[in-house]
Amino acid sequence: MNAKELYKNWIAVVSVAIILLGIVMAFFIKPIDMPIDQTVLPKLILGVLGATMMGWGLVILLVARYAFTYKVPYLLRIIMISLIVWYVADTLISACFKAYFNIVLNSFILIVTLIPLVVGQKVLEKPA
């Protein structure tokens, strides 16, 4: 195995592990199972969620800028797929907990992000 394949596979394994951990955290872990003072848990969760959103937003920004700069429309499709996975999971969890404000926020984020991704993809696919 050459270095390129090694690192490609390494990143793939880490990415799948992160996805699986996210599924476990979202659907199977209860707050009481966390080995932390329960009075600080809500603030911890908001802090971690905020940090995750910062990273997610940065990835969207960098990948989208690369896609537009180098005319790579399939990168916008990749962002769309990840956005839809996030939307479905987050919105279902929000519905289960009757967090309707979050469903509205999710829907807003989905719409304002999908519009430039869909239209931008069509623009990038047009012959020059």
Phi, psi and omega in degrees: 000130179277171184299321181299313180294320180302309183288326175298314180291322179300311179297322178298315180297314179298318180297315179296320177299318178296317179299313180296319177298319177299319178297314179299314181296319184288325190243345189235339181268134176261147180307324182294339179284347183283132181278066183210155176303120185296340180286337179262353184302314180302318180292321177299313182298317178296321178296315180293319178297317178298316178296320178297318178295324177299313180295317180297315179297321178294319177298315178301313180302308185292317180293318180295317179298319178298316180301316181286322180295317185254010177053063181238083187298331183294339175294326176292324176296322179298316177298317180299317180299313180295324179296318180292320176300313177301312185299312182298309182296310183296320182288322176296316178296318179298320179295320179300325181261009179056037178267071187295329177301324181286327176296318177296314179299315178302315182296319177298311179300317180300311184295310184290342177268321181292324183304304180291334178290315180293310181294318179299321178298317179296320178297316182290334181278346179291140176296146182290000000 
